[in-house]
Structures are given as structure tokens and as C-alpha cells.
Amino acid sequence: MAGRIARRDIDEIRSRTDISEVIGQYVTLKSAGIGSLKGLCPFHDERSPSFHVRPQLGYYHCFGCGEGGDVFTFLQKMDHVTFTEAVEQLADRLGYELHYEDGGPDLQARGRRARLLEANEAARSWFAQQLNSPEAKVARAELLRRDFDSHAAHEFHMGYAPKGWNGLRDHLQQRGFTNDELIAAGLVSQGQRGVYDRFRGRLMWPIIDLTGRTIGFGARRLYDDDQGPKYLNTPETDVYHKAKVLYGLDLAKRAIAKKRQVVVVEGYTDVMACHLAGVDTAVATCGTAFGPGHIEVIRRVLADDASKPAEVIFTFDPDEAGQKAALRAFAEEQRFVAQTYVAIAPDGLDPSDLRMTRGDQAVRSMITAKTPLFEFAMRQVIKRFDLNTVEGRVQALQQAAPIVAGLRNRALQPGYARVLAGLVGADPDEALRMVRASQRDRSRHPASAPAARPEPDAGPAPGASGFIRAREPEQTPDAAPAPAPVQPIHRADLPMGSQHARREVQLAEVLLQVPELCPPDLRGRVEQLPVNEPHLRQLLEVLLSVPNYAEQKNRVETVGERVAPELQSLVGELAMVQLPVSTGAEAAAYAREVLTRYLLDRLDQRIRELLGRLSRGAAVAPPDQVRNVQRMLVDLEHERRDLQESIA
């Protein structure tokens, strides 16, 4: 068992890692002002981005659900890994050698997930080598038949699984992998006579995640004597979850974010055909129907919010299965902010066949000639009924009206009600009445909100304290169970009714975010004055106890670890809230003004106290005491005037 990772190594990896690069592999981030990026939160469903990343601080925070933390926290929650595995993953990325305080790591202790990824990567390389073997002639011929040359095979990391029963197994065992690991990775199967290769005599597609790691495979049957399914995929494993996997997303993610478009096709060869034809936003599901898990992944990469137009285009076969798939996709359509469309090729060809028969331009034209998904769904519903009968027309109108009523842009409903009337041969006014009746039914019985996806080991629920991880215990296998969630204190819970209360909040934001921009003498004076609000007072007491806190990049993490659990969310919010500035010079000026006005408030408070004392006791107090108070007032007024002039 591996020992505890040295704290100095953890801090070094954090300081060397650009958190925006890591998060950017999962979430499309946009500039949100000085030193801040934002995007759609990967931890809850939202239409407007509230997920902020501060590369200089090394932290992220969502103002919608309260999730936040550093780069290790993010990987733990996104990839469902332990803290140790997250550190090791980033160390591998940097080429950094870790040191363990209680003994060196062994392969078993590096984590089950890491070993499965290593096995998959080794299998991908082996399959690719086999594609050049004499036995793989049939696989190469199949690729050429589909108009995919050797360059295409290399671009998509294609491979070949030989017909033998144990070629891959023997190769990976020589690389140090155990049978248990290979079974867990879905690369071999367990039979009565032992383990044997799962993929045999097949053309292989590696399935690669957003970070470039091979997580599974898709395999096409090549031989007539193969009794297995036409396409065989990796089973569910610790790294491969088909309900959230999209083939080709590793290649398409940048084009999707740039073009604000994603094209969802039905197969591996369709993805290849689209990319080779210039439709570089194409992805496909892997042996399962398109569903909510895929939508969540697409929306994060697409940055699916209302800031800019975006489109999701589905391609479906014209057969009955394709029609059912289209209607299933339409049932999930409301989860998108983007406009949804359907692209159907002439003669019902899929993108791969279309490219083979008519060329690259035909594929691009198919995507351009897209149809709104709701219109396609409406026509598919109408096709079920015999429009030559009165009963059929009435039933078609009844079934299709709710689709028109579900249009997000209600201004389009009257126009599409007329389209519906024309398609079924009904009176336009009657169609519009039916649509409006369906709209009223939807208002009275709204569909329940989609359930949040399960996040195994994803940390505290939205709003719970989750900004800072209790780092050391998480490296200890026998750590005690986490305490029950506490009621967190949020920035919105702080009193903001008075000007002084608002300035206390601004002071905490500045000292957490940009203390290095504050003049040291001014900061030193402020540090001597405890704030009135008790939660902020506790937080700032912890901050000021950090040695040289203004120079410490990890000061936010340190404060988050040391404050009471209910204040951890508050630390994250104050550290991530956007300051009202747009340049570094403006940030420095803002920091100076916040500290100065806070000092002015405290001076005014002190002056009022002394004036009150003077008015109450001037008649009975000894003259020396009166003169002393008067001198103090004069000094305070001079100090106040100097401060006021410094920000004038």
C-alpha cells in the first residue's frame, strides 16, 4: 500500500498546474473580467453560467450550487477518483516524481482506475499494430470499402483484434497486467477454461474521453462465422459509462465550442465520415440510446446558454428505429437551450454511405439542410394516422398539437398551428384552439423537472460546505466517516443594510483575492481593526493568522481548511466573486479605496464616540481629560483628512 503523499509535493503540483487548462477539458470557459473565467457548471443543470474559475488563485466556485475547490477537488468530483489518485494524475501530466512519506507506491495502490486506463491504452497501441499485420487484410479492405484510407485509420486510432483467443491477453500479461485487471477493464472475458480475449476478429475503434485517455472500445464484426453482434462494445467498467460517453468528442470538442454546434450521428463510421467531410463537430453514442447523460456532457462542451446562438443537429436513419430515436431525442429536447434540428440524407443514407456514394459535399449539404426537431417530430406523429378518414385527422391533430404547444418560442405557435392544420387537413382555427388547449394543460400540469444525475462520491450536496477538501484524512484509507453536513453561511446571508456592513464584505473580498495589491502600510492599519460582523471576523482572523498571507498563493485553501465548516462556502464565494474592475491597475486602485474607506468608517465611528464622551462629561471631567480628548479629536480629524485626500 502506498504511503501518504508528501505535502510539499501536493503544494508543488498545485502551483505548477493551471486549473483553467484542466477544467477547460470538461467545461468551455469564457472571460469574465480581470483574472476570472466562467462557464456552465458541471455539477448542476443551469442555463446561465454561474461557474467561475480564478487561475491566479487556483480555485473554482459555482454561485448557483455552491460547489468549489481547487484542481484536486475538481478532478475528484468529475472523474470520481480519490484525492491521492487526483494528485497522481496531475503528477503524471507534469512528469513530476512524487514522494511518499510512509513508503513508496506499488502498482496496486496507484488505484484501480489508473490501472484500467493504462491497460486500455496498451490495448489501443496493440490493436493499432495488428491493423498492419497480414491477418488484418480483411479489416483494411473493409476500411477501404467505406472509403477510409490509412490516414483516416491513423487519425481515428483504428485497430484490429486478431481471431485468436488470447493474443491481447498474453501481450498485456507480459506488460504486467493481471487477469483481474483485464477483466475489470472489459478487455477479456472469464470462461470455464480461463480468461480469453473479448474482442476477436474485429475492426476496432478506441473510445477516448475528453482528456485523451482511452476508456473503452467499439468493435465491428468482420467474419461470417462470427456469431456475435455486429457491433460489440466494452461493458460498463469503472472508467467506461456508456450513458455518458460520446465517441469522437475528444476530436470534436474544440470545434463544438468554437462553432457553437454539435452533430449527433448514430455510428463510429458516421463520425469518421463527417469529420473527413469537414463536419468536425460530429459525435456518436456508444451502443446505447441518446439520453440525459449525453446531454449533460454536450451542454458543458457547447457552453449551452442564452449568450449566443447554438445548435444541436441529430441525424437519424429513416427506418422505424430511426424514427423512434428521433422521438426519444425530442422528449429530451427541452433540456437544451440550443436550437435542435434533424438532418436526413437523400434516399435515407447515413453519413458514411452518403459520403461513399456522393462525396464530402453531400455530407455538408445534409447538415446545412437541417429541419427543426419539433417539426420533424410533429410529422413523424402525423404519419401514424390515416388522414383519409375523419377519425384519423382528428387523432393526428390531437397527438401533434402538444408538440406545437411545447415550442419554447410561443410566438411561433400560431404559425406552426397553421402548418399542422395543412398537414392533417384541419381547419386552422381548430388547430390553433387545440394547441392553446394543450398549452393550458401543460400550464396546469407542468412536467416534473429532470432529476439531477447521480454523482457517486461527488461530495456534498449543492449548498453544503464543499469548497475545501480535508486533505490529509483523504489520504488515509481508514479515515473516520465524514460528519453530517452543516448549514453553510453564504455571502447572501451577510447583513448588507448599511454602508459599513457592505464595506466589511468588500474588505474581506479584497484581502482574500488581491492582498498583494494593497499598500502594505494601509493593509497593516486595517489588520489592527477587527470587523463587526461575527462570521467575517472569524474568517479574517484565520486569514491574518496565515504567515505572509498576502504572498501565499494557497491562502484561500489554507483559510478554508482552518475555518469552521459552516464558513467554508463563504470563503469560496468571497474569494471568487468578481471585483468591479477590468484591469490590474483598476484592481489596485479599487483595493486601495476599499481599505481607505473602511478606515474612514472606523475613524468616523471613533470620532463620534469621542464627541459623545466630550458632550456628556465636559462639565464634570477634569480639564486635563477634556484637553486630552480634544487633542485626540484633532489628531483623528487630521488623519481623516489625509485619508480622504488620498482617494479624492
HELIX and SHEET records of a PDB file:
HELIX    1   1 ARG A    7  ARG A   16  1                                  10    
HELIX    2   2 ILE A   19  GLY A   24  1                                   6    
HELIX    3   3 VAL A   71  ASP A   79  1                                   9    
HELIX    4   4 PHE A   83  LEU A   94  1                                  12    
HELIX    5   5 GLN A  108  ARG A  110  5                                   3    
HELIX    6   6 ARG A  112  GLN A  130  1                                  19    
HELIX    7   7 PRO A  134  ALA A  136  5                                   3    
HELIX    8   8 LYS A  137  ARG A  145  1                                   9    
HELIX    9   9 SER A  150  GLU A  155  1                                   6    
HELIX   10  10 GLY A  167  GLN A  174  1                                   8    
HELIX   11  11 ASN A  179  ALA A  184  1                                   6    
HELIX   12  12 LYS A  242  LYS A  244  5                                   3    
HELIX   13  13 LEU A  249  LYS A  259  1                                  11    
HELIX   14  14 TYR A  268  LEU A  276  1                                   9    
HELIX   15  15 PRO A  292  LEU A  302  1                                  11    
HELIX   16  16 GLU A  320  ALA A  331  1                                  12    
HELIX   17  17 GLU A  333  ARG A  335  5                                   3    
HELIX   18  18 PRO A  346  GLY A  348  5                                   3    
HELIX   19  19 PRO A  351  ARG A  358  1                                   8    
HELIX   20  20 ASP A  360  THR A  368  1                                   9    
HELIX   21  21 LEU A  373  ILE A  382  1                                  10    
HELIX   22  22 VAL A  390  ALA A  405  1                                  16    
HELIX   23  23 ARG A  410  LEU A  412  5                                   3    
HELIX   24  24 GLN A  413  VAL A  424  1                                  12    
HELIX   25  25 PRO A  428  ARG A  444  1                                  17    
HELIX   26  26 ARG A  471  GLU A  474  1                                   4    
HELIX   27  27 ARG A  491  ASP A  493  5                                   3    
HELIX   28  28 GLN A  499  GLN A  513  1                                  15    
HELIX   29  29 PRO A  515  LEU A  517  5                                   3    
HELIX   30  30 PRO A  520  GLU A  527  1                                   8    
HELIX   31  31 PRO A  534  LEU A  544  1                                  11    
HELIX   32  32 TYR A  549  GLU A  551  5                                   3    
HELIX   33  33 ARG A  555  ARG A  562  1                                   8    
HELIX   34  34 PRO A  565  LEU A  567  5                                   3    
HELIX   35  35 GLN A  568  MET A  576  1                                   9    
HELIX   36  36 GLY A  584  GLY A  617  1                                  34    
HELIX   37  37 PRO A  623  SER A  646  1                                  24    
SHEET    1   A 5 LYS A  30  SER A  31  0                                        
SHEET    2   A 5 LEU A  37  GLY A  39 -1                                        
SHEET    3   A 5 PHE A  51  ARG A  54 -1                                        
SHEET    4   A 5 TYR A  59  CYS A  62 -1                                        
SHEET    5   A 5 GLY A  68  GLY A  69 -1                                        
SHEET    1   B 4 GLY A 159  ALA A 161  0                                        
SHEET    2   B 4 ARG A 202  ILE A 208 -1                                        
SHEET    3   B 4 THR A 214  ARG A 221 -1                                        
SHEET    4   B 4 TYR A 231  ASN A 233 -1                                        
SHEET    1   C 2 VAL A 188  GLY A 191  0                                        
SHEET    2   C 2 GLY A 194  ASP A 197 -1                                        
SHEET    1   D 6 LEU A 246  TYR A 247  0                                        
SHEET    2   D 6 ALA A 282  THR A 285 -1                                        
SHEET    3   D 6 GLN A 261  VAL A 265  1                                        
SHEET    4   D 6 GLU A 311  THR A 315  1                                        
SHEET    5   D 6 GLN A 339  ALA A 343  1                                        
SHEET    6   D 6 THR A 371  PRO A 372 -1                                        
END                                                                             
